[in-house]
Amino acid sequence: MLSLNSCHKGFSDENYQPDPHPNDTIVDYISRSRASVQGFVLDENNLPVAGVQVWADNNATTTDQYGFYQFNNVLLPTSGSAIRVSRTGYYNASRGFSLTDNGFVEVKLMKRTVTGTISAGTGGSVTTADGARVELPAQGVVVAATGVAYTGTVAVSAKWINPSADPGLMAAMPGDARGLNKDNKLRFTSSLGMLVVELHGDADQLLQIASGKEATITIPIISSLQSRAPANVSLWSLDEKNGFWKEEFTATKTGNSYTGKVSHFSFWEAATGLPVVMLRARVVNTAAQPLVNTPVIVTPTGVPWMAGYGRFGYTDAAGYINAVVPASSNLVLDVATRCATSLYSIPVTTTTADVDLGDIQGNQGQGAVTLQGTVVNCANNPVTDGYIQFYDGGFNHRIPIYNGSFSFSGTACVNTTTSYVVVDRTTSRQSQPQTITLTGQHNLGTLSACAVSSIATLTYEIDGVSYTASEPSLQPAGYLLTPTSSDWTQILIHGISPDRDFSFQFNGGTAIGSAHYITEVFCKGFAGKGFAGERAIVTVPLSINITEYGNVGGFISGSFSGQMFDFVSGVPYNVNCQFRVRRNN
């Protein structure tokens, strides 16, 4: 069980400042400090999610085509903050982190599906296949945005989070195990079960429990903890903005589940609040090089990683961790890969004082990865502002280039095959995608960021009125629609404003030439032209010419033009489109 977060520069560095909120002090949300954090947003298939908005406190940014986000030198609560992500069709994600000069937080989204429906007027209950249960009171639901009473059908989406069944859920686990008890004092939440619930109305509007009403939830206890689960525990809700759990209600054990009342929905966990200490360390390899963005997991001795919601986090850009862990406990610290494989472990015993382990070092075996090389631009001069991007195979890393060179030390799943491109920000040029199988130390030699433009664009025109979407503010993207079809490609724009989105599909696979066609285009901008719908169709398939179809990380280019018809009104209009979009799969 753990909350691992990157720390300030060095634990022995003269600039290091101790945690401002030791064991039993009241957490301060007002004080602000400057910090930086970056990472990736992935979906349930570990694919990058482009064009979604990411928040850190009141700061917002958008993921790029690789699902990468970055906040540089922004003001955040000194006590800690959270990376928050919202995407249609998925539960909100919120991963807590402590402030650092160069932290890393990866977020994995969990798909939202409707568990069942309940009449808002009469109330009722739904139960998941895992045995989690949500019961709503009669006339107890309101529209979340307005507080107005809702009387229609409530679609209940509920998910019992059971990481013991899926180690890949580690990056999807909300918060970071830091909680505030009813006295607003810092605690470690030793979780026995967790549940996320969202309510939606007939128009997919978000709903909440009405003021003065309470719902009942039942959270199953994971099997490995059922024998040690106490008769009563606290129910803690997640404050998604700051990543802290908040102690609110009490749950009673009935069989192998906890049941209790709640006054609102988000993430809830049944947990005990334990006194905490800070565990500090710098993780290095056998050559004393810091391991960057490397998973570290801490669990009680004798307890499996995924039993009791073992928490994990990542080292920062200098290899440091700063972990909130239970006081007076026997623990095991594992340095791991992203496929939840332990490379080595060390025992840790805590008392009531903070622990500084200094440098920790172990044999990573085949999980050790080092990468280095040099990069030149089209003039054969060193690239001074750029990066090398690894983007698939579960090895998501953005390695900066300094004065024409790059270096990285970290961990990877054994024999991971991953793709990469080298990008020169100054010239907006990049290499063609390359593939490498990670087996230890790699000197990639001298790479050239000169092959193609690194900027994706899509321009469409409706009856002479044109609109262009271009990186970096927007991410036009292409997807080969597998595994359901290897013949059709979808082109769309991530991050575009709701009234100007644009998407279509064409057949013909990856072939170059005009042996492709489209039959419809979706664009909310059509309604702005006076037409009733957001969909245009053709009576005869419209030819599309593909001039480029690169590998993943490369580009798909093409164009089409012709007359199309509003799907609702049948009114004709002329549309043409030119695109050069990045291939995402």
Protein Blocks (a to p, Z undefined) as FASTA:
>chain_A
ZZdddddfbfkbmkbccdfbdfklccdfkbccddddddddddfkopacehiacdehjacc
dddfkopacdehiacdfkbpcdddddehiacddddddddfbdcddddddddddfbdcdfk
lopadddfkopacdddehiaccfklopacfbdcddddddddfklomklmmmpgcjhiacd
fkopacddddfbdcddddddfkopacdddehiacdddddddfklmmmpcfbdcdddddfk
nopacdfbdcddehjaccdddfbdcdddddddddddddddddddfkopacehiacdddde
hiafkgopiacddddfkopacddddehiacddddddfkopafbdcdddddfbccdebjad
ddekjmbccdddddddfkopacfbdcdddfehhiacddddeehiacddddddehiacddd
dddfklopacdddddddebjadebjaddfkbccbdcddddeehiacddddfkbccddddd
dfkbckbccdddehiafklgccdddehijagcjkbccfbdcdfklmmnopablcdcdfbd
cddddfbdcdehiacddddddddddfklopacddddddddddfZZ
